[in-house]
Amino acid sequence: MANDQRTYVLGNDPQELERLDRQAARIEKPTRLLMQSAGIRPGMRVLDLGTGLGHVARIAGELAGPSGSVVGIDESGDALAVARARTETAGARNVSFVEADVRQWQAPEPFDAVVGRLILFHLADPVAAVRHQLRHLRAGGTFVAVDFDIASARSEPNVPVVSEALDWVMRAFEAAHAWPRIGARLGPILTGAGLHDVVTMGVQAYLPPGERGAAQLLGGVVRTLVPAIVKHGIATEAQISLSTLEDRLHDALVKADAVLMPPTVAGAWGSS
């Protein structure tokens, strides 16, 4: 797995971390639903891969309850400093964090469940990545993958500026060798890694006309991807016109009385 990690195309600057916070808030309910459906329950010992700012670890901590525990792993010390501070403020005493590369870290004892959200999206060989992480599971434990299917995003009725922006996003991720459709493939990935009784489910939101967050959501991703969009000749800075993009998206959605459907939050889980 040493060569499995690809470059994280979205970066880690403060503006991107702020966007990730907004994104995490928006997909908190689907994530919780998928984890509950996967069987994360009180008393479990849970490992959160690539925990970052600790969003998923805290959800897992709530589901595992005081009788359970959660360990979040990430190699970014800066992100973990934030995660630890927020977790302490939240009073989540059953959640802890370890600064380490998940590809090399060895758990001192097995977990009942391993969770990875928005991890496989950025990996060259997701099947190998899942198979590698199964060493952290006890026999009969559960592996849970949560990721996006960006190809499912659209507006209804169709709004040309929205379709264009979504096309930029898809093509930029593909050019960077990420997997924007991976949510639709989570089931086969887990099966290919050797998991049994694999179940898949997707949750998609419907953002009504006039909700400012719809334009902010799409515009924020485009903003972060502008360097990749321009580098790969997908669109020019003039075509993107970033300074007015969110307003144009919002106004077009309102004018068309259009609902925006953001990417599906897909989940898959299976037993080791």
C-alpha positions as CSV (number, residue, x, y, z in Angstrom):
1,M,0.0,0.0,0.0
2,A,3.0,2.3,0.2
3,N,2.4,3.6,-3.3
4,D,-1.4,3.6,-3.1
5,Q,-1.8,7.2,-1.8
6,R,-2.5,9.8,-4.5
7,T,-2.1,13.6,-4.1
8,Y,-5.0,15.2,-2.3
9,V,-6.1,17.5,-5.0
10,L,-8.2,19.8,-2.8
11,G,-5.2,20.9,-0.6
12,N,-5.2,21.8,3.1
13,D,-5.1,25.6,3.3
14,P,-7.4,27.4,5.9
15,Q,-10.0,28.2,3.3
16,E,-10.2,24.5,2.3
17,L,-10.4,23.4,5.9
18,E,-13.3,25.9,6.4
19,R,-15.0,24.3,3.3
20,L,-14.5,20.9,4.8
21,D,-16.2,22.0,8.0
22,R,-19.2,23.2,6.0
23,Q,-19.2,20.0,4.0
24,A,-19.0,17.9,7.2
25,A,-22.0,19.7,8.7
26,R,-24.0,19.1,5.5
27,I,-23.3,15.4,5.4
28,E,-23.4,14.7,9.1
29,K,-26.9,13.3,9.1
30,P,-26.3,11.0,6.1
31,T,-23.1,9.8,7.7
32,R,-24.8,9.1,11.0
33,L,-27.6,7.2,9.2
34,L,-25.2,5.1,7.2
35,M,-23.1,4.3,10.3
36,Q,-26.2,3.3,12.3
37,S,-27.4,1.2,9.4
38,A,-24.0,-0.5,9.3
39,G,-24.4,-1.5,12.9
40,I,-22.2,0.9,14.8
41,R,-23.7,0.6,18.3
42,P,-23.0,1.1,22.0
43,G,-20.0,-0.8,23.4
44,M,-18.1,-1.0,20.1
45,R,-14.4,-0.3,19.7
46,V,-14.1,1.8,16.5
47,L,-11.2,2.9,14.3
48,D,-11.7,6.1,12.1
49,L,-9.2,6.2,9.2
50,G,-8.0,9.6,8.1
51,T,-9.9,11.3,10.8
52,G,-8.8,14.8,9.9
53,L,-10.7,17.3,12.1
54,G,-12.4,14.4,13.9
55,H,-16.0,14.8,12.5
56,V,-16.6,11.1,11.9
57,A,-14.7,10.1,15.1
58,R,-17.1,12.2,17.2
59,I,-20.2,10.7,15.4
60,A,-18.8,7.2,16.1
61,G,-18.1,8.2,19.7
62,E,-21.8,9.1,20.2
63,L,-22.9,5.9,18.6
64,A,-20.5,3.7,20.6
65,G,-21.5,5.5,23.8
66,P,-19.6,5.6,27.1
67,S,-19.1,1.8,27.1
68,G,-17.4,2.0,23.7
69,S,-14.3,3.8,22.4
70,V,-13.1,5.4,19.2
71,V,-9.5,6.0,17.9
72,G,-9.0,8.5,15.1
73,I,-5.9,8.1,13.0
74,D,-4.4,10.9,10.8
75,E,-0.9,12.0,9.8
76,S,-1.7,15.7,10.0
77,G,-0.7,17.0,13.4
78,D,-2.3,20.4,12.7
79,A,-5.7,18.7,11.9
80,L,-5.4,16.5,15.0
81,A,-4.7,19.5,17.2
82,V,-8.1,20.9,16.1
83,A,-9.8,17.5,16.5
84,R,-8.5,17.1,20.0
85,A,-9.6,20.6,21.1
86,R,-13.1,20.2,19.6
87,T,-13.5,16.7,21.1
88,E,-12.4,17.9,24.6
89,T,-14.9,20.8,24.3
90,A,-17.6,18.3,23.3
91,G,-16.8,16.2,26.3
92,A,-16.3,13.1,24.2
93,R,-14.0,11.2,26.6
94,N,-14.4,8.0,24.7
95,V,-12.7,9.5,21.6
96,S,-8.9,9.7,21.2
97,F,-6.5,10.4,18.3
98,V,-3.2,9.1,17.1
99,E,-0.9,10.9,14.7
100,A,0.3,8.3,12.3
101,D,0.2,7.0,8.7
102,V,-2.7,4.6,8.5
103,R,-0.7,2.6,6.0
104,Q,2.0,1.8,8.6
105,W,0.3,2.1,12.0
106,Q,-0.3,-1.2,13.9
107,A,-3.2,-1.3,16.3
108,P,-2.3,-2.8,19.7
109,E,-5.6,-4.7,19.7
110,P,-8.3,-5.3,17.1
111,F,-11.4,-3.2,16.5
112,D,-15.1,-4.2,16.2
113,A,-15.5,-1.7,13.3
114,V,-13.3,0.3,11.0
115,V,-14.7,3.4,9.3
116,G,-13.4,5.4,6.4
117,R,-15.2,8.5,5.0
118,L,-14.0,10.2,1.8
119,I,-10.8,8.2,1.9
120,L,-11.1,5.8,-1.0
121,F,-12.0,8.7,-3.3
122,H,-8.3,9.7,-3.4
123,L,-6.6,6.2,-3.6
124,A,-5.2,4.6,-6.7
125,D,-6.2,1.0,-5.6
126,P,-9.1,1.2,-3.2
127,V,-9.6,-2.6,-3.1
128,A,-6.0,-3.1,-1.9
129,A,-6.5,-0.2,0.6
130,V,-9.5,-1.9,2.2
131,R,-7.9,-5.3,2.2
132,H,-4.8,-3.8,3.9
133,Q,-7.0,-2.2,6.7
134,L,-8.8,-5.5,7.5
135,R,-5.9,-6.4,9.7
136,H,-7.3,-3.9,12.2
137,L,-10.6,-5.8,12.5
138,R,-11.5,-8.7,14.8
139,A,-13.0,-11.8,13.2
140,G,-16.5,-10.9,12.1
141,G,-15.9,-7.2,12.5
142,T,-17.4,-4.6,10.3
143,F,-15.7,-2.3,7.7
144,V,-17.7,0.8,6.7
145,A,-16.9,3.0,3.7
146,V,-18.6,6.3,3.1
147,D,-17.9,8.3,0.0
148,F,-19.4,10.5,-2.7
149,D,-20.9,9.7,-6.0
150,I,-20.5,13.1,-7.7
151,A,-21.9,11.8,-11.0
152,S,-25.4,11.8,-9.4
153,A,-25.4,15.5,-8.8
154,R,-27.7,17.6,-11.0
155,S,-30.3,20.3,-10.9
156,E,-34.0,19.8,-11.7
157,P,-34.9,21.3,-14.1
158,N,-31.5,21.5,-15.8
159,V,-29.7,24.8,-15.2
160,P,-26.8,25.2,-17.8
161,V,-24.4,27.1,-15.4
162,V,-24.9,24.3,-12.8
163,S,-24.3,21.6,-15.4
164,E,-21.2,23.4,-16.6
165,A,-19.8,23.8,-13.0
166,L,-20.4,20.1,-12.2
167,D,-18.7,19.1,-15.5
168,W,-15.6,21.2,-14.4
169,V,-15.6,19.4,-11.0
170,M,-15.9,15.9,-12.5
171,R,-13.2,16.5,-15.1
172,A,-10.8,18.1,-12.6
173,F,-11.1,15.2,-10.2
174,E,-10.6,12.7,-13.1
175,A,-7.6,14.6,-14.4
176,A,-6.1,14.4,-10.9
177,H,-6.7,10.7,-10.9
178,A,-9.3,10.8,-8.2
179,W,-12.5,8.7,-8.3
180,P,-15.6,11.1,-8.4
181,R,-17.9,8.2,-9.1
182,I,-16.5,5.9,-6.4
183,G,-19.6,6.0,-4.3
184,A,-21.4,3.8,-6.9
185,R,-18.6,1.2,-6.7
186,L,-18.2,0.8,-2.9
187,G,-20.1,-2.5,-2.9
188,P,-17.8,-4.2,-5.5
189,I,-14.7,-2.7,-3.8
190,L,-15.6,-4.2,-0.4
191,T,-16.5,-7.5,-1.9
192,G,-13.2,-7.5,-3.9
193,A,-11.3,-6.9,-0.7
194,G,-12.8,-10.0,0.8
195,L,-15.6,-8.7,2.9
196,H,-18.8,-10.7,3.2
197,D,-22.5,-9.9,3.4
198,V,-21.9,-6.5,1.8
199,V,-24.7,-3.9,1.9
200,T,-24.8,-0.6,0.0
201,M,-27.0,2.5,0.4
202,G,-27.0,6.0,-0.8
203,V,-28.5,9.2,0.6
204,Q,-29.0,12.3,-1.5
205,A,-30.3,15.7,-0.5
206,Y,-32.7,18.0,-2.4
207,L,-31.8,21.6,-1.9
208,P,-34.8,23.9,-2.7
209,P,-34.7,27.0,-5.0
210,G,-33.3,30.0,-3.2
211,E,-31.3,28.1,-0.6
212,R,-28.0,30.0,-0.6
213,G,-26.1,27.0,0.6
214,A,-26.7,25.2,-2.8
215,A,-24.6,27.8,-4.7
216,Q,-22.1,27.9,-1.9
217,L,-21.7,24.2,-1.9
218,L,-21.0,23.9,-5.6
219,G,-19.1,27.2,-5.9
220,G,-16.9,26.3,-3.0
221,V,-15.7,23.0,-4.6
222,V,-15.0,24.8,-7.9
223,R,-13.1,27.5,-6.0
224,T,-10.8,24.9,-4.5
225,L,-10.4,23.1,-7.8
226,V,-9.6,26.2,-10.0
227,P,-5.8,25.4,-10.2
228,A,-6.6,21.9,-11.4
229,I,-9.3,23.1,-13.8
230,V,-7.0,25.6,-15.4
231,K,-3.9,23.4,-15.4
232,H,-5.7,20.6,-17.3
233,G,-7.3,23.0,-19.8
234,I,-10.8,22.2,-18.7
235,A,-11.8,25.9,-18.4
236,T,-10.0,29.3,-18.2
237,E,-10.1,31.6,-15.3
238,A,-12.2,34.0,-17.4
239,Q,-14.7,31.2,-18.2
240,I,-15.0,30.3,-14.5
241,S,-15.2,34.0,-13.4
242,L,-14.8,32.9,-9.8
243,S,-15.6,36.2,-8.3
244,T,-19.2,36.0,-9.5
245,L,-19.7,32.3,-9.7
246,E,-21.7,31.7,-6.6
247,D,-24.0,34.6,-7.4
248,R,-24.5,33.3,-10.9
249,L,-25.3,29.8,-9.6
250,H,-27.7,31.1,-7.0
251,D,-29.5,33.5,-9.4
252,A,-29.8,30.8,-12.1
253,L,-31.3,28.3,-9.7
254,V,-33.8,30.8,-8.4
255,K,-34.8,32.0,-11.9
256,A,-35.4,28.4,-13.0
257,D,-37.1,27.4,-9.7
258,A,-34.6,24.6,-9.7
259,V,-33.8,22.0,-7.0
260,L,-30.1,21.2,-6.7
261,M,-29.2,17.6,-5.9
262,P,-25.7,17.5,-4.5
263,P,-23.5,14.4,-4.7
264,T,-25.0,11.2,-3.2
265,V,-23.4,10.2,0.1
266,A,-22.9,6.5,-0.5
267,G,-22.2,3.9,2.1
268,A,-21.2,0.2,2.0
269,W,-20.3,-2.2,4.8
270,G,-19.5,-5.8,5.2
271,S,-18.1,-8.4,7.6
272,S,-14.6,-9.6,7.8
